Amino acid sequence: MLKSQIEIDKTILDFLGDTKISTPEDLIVLRDKIFSHLEFRPYNEETKSHADSIQWKRTASEIIKDGYAYQGKACSDLTIIFLALCKAAGVEGLLVKLKSLDDKKTHSIAEVNLNGNWYRMDVSNKDSRPFAGQLTDESIWNRNYKVWKKGRDVWDLELDDINTENKIFKKDA
């Protein structure tokens, strides 16, 4: 059984191809490559059951093979693919799980180490740019979110299905 959503396999290596990751601009190229590959399906009453059933359960390779993510629910999937591709390119990275200041929403972003400098990026935002530096427990991301936990992927944070999201909002988490 896989222990990480970002394990490197042939699908990841083939998708990465000859893409190099050594500058902040390369992170944008990588994000755009992911966006151009995936279909973004609507998240609504008709698709909610299926979307929730796969939330946080797929590996980066499975998401790439499936070729889709759900709008409004794709931040973790996109970040997982991004981190797997970075890892395959020899770039260290972390998934940062955020919770909203009002404790009603969650979000995932990536932090990557390029040549000894950390950058954070919201992979799910088509217009995002890499920002220098890592988030701390005191940081506020995008005026709405604070850091809950950082890890290799959502499985590393013990989130393996949408019903485990309540762990994020527990006061003692």
N, C-alpha and C positions, 0 to 999 in steps of 0.2 A: 504494500500500500504506500502511496505517495505521502511524504511527510511535509511537503512544501508545494504551494501553488506555483512557485517560480522555478521549479526544477528545469534544467536545461535538457532538451531532447532534440531530435531531428527537426521537428516542427518549428521550434524556436530558432534553431540555427538557420534553417532554410528561410524563415521569415526575415531574420536579421540580414541575411545575405552579406553583402560587402559594406553595409552601413557601419561607419566608424562613429564612435562617441568619445570626443575629447574636448569639446567646447560647449558652452551653454547653447549656442545656435544649433548644435547637433541634437540637443534634447528636443528642440522644436521640430526638426526634421523627423525625428523618431515618433513624436506624438502625431504629426501629420500622416505618417505612414500607417500608423494604427487606425486613425480615423478613416483613411481612404480604403482600408480593408474591410471594416465592419459595417454592417447594416444596423441602423438604430431603429429598433421596433418601438411602437408606442407602448407606454405603460398605462393601462386603463382597466376598466372592469372586466373586459374580455380576456386580457392578457395577464392580469394580476396573479392569478393562481399559478400559472406556469413560471412567470418571472420570479415570484417569491419562492417557488420550489427549487430553483437553481441558484438563487442568491447565495454567494459565498461558497458554493460547492464545486465550481469548476476550476481547473488549473489554467494557467496561461495558454498552454498548448490546446486544451479543449476549447477555450474561448476563440482562439484563432481558427481552429478547425470548424467550429460551429459557425463562425462568421457573423455573429450578431451579439448585440447587447441591448438592454432596454433603456430607452430615454428616461432620464430622471432617476435611474437606478444603476447607472453604468460606472460611477466613479471608482468603485473598488475593482471591477473587471478591467477597466482601462489602466488603472495604476498597477495591477498585477501583471498585465502584459508588458507594460513599460519597464517594470522592475526586472522581469525575466529577461527581456532583451538587453537591458543594461548589464545584468549579471553575465549574460553570454558574451558581451563585449568587454568583460573584465572591469566593469564599473560597479562599485559597491553602492547599495541603495537600501532604503527603508520605506516601508509603508507607514504613513502617519494617519491614524484614525482620529478624526476630530468629532467633537459634539458641539452643537449650537449652544450659545450662551443661555437660551431659554429651555434647554434640554428637550427639544422637540425633534431635532434632525441630527443626522450624522453625515460625514463626508470623508473621503479618502484623498490624500495627496501623496506625492513621492518626494523623498529627499535623496539626492545622489551626490556622491563624492567624485568630483572631477579633478584629478591632479592635486589632491590635497585640499580642495575647496568644496564646501558643501553648497548645494543649490536645492531649493524646494520648487516644486512645480505642480500645478493643478492640471493633471493630465486630461481631465474630463472637460476642461474649458478650451475650446478651439482657439481662443485668442490669448491664452495665458502665455506668459513669458517666465523663464526661470528667474528666481530671486536668490541672491546670495545669502547664505547663512541657514542655520537650522532653527526650527522652532523650539522653544523651551516650554516648560509647564506654565510660564507666565505670559507667553505669547498669545496674541489674538490674531487669528488668520481671517483676512477679508472682513474685518469688523464684526463677524458673526460667530466665529468658531474658536474653541480652545482645544488644546491637545488632550486627548484621552489617553492614548498609548501609541508607542512606536514598536514596530517589529518587522520581521521578514515578509509577512503577508497576513491576511486575516485569520488563517488557521493558527498562525503563531500567536495571535491575540485571543485564541480560543473562541473565535466566531466561525461557526461552520454552517449556520443557516440563519435565515432572517429572524427566527424566533429567539436567537441568542443576543439580538441587539439590545435587549433590556439590560444586559450586563454593563453596557456603556453608561446607562443612566442611573445605575445604583450608586448611592452616595459613597459606599466603601470600595468602589471599583478602582 
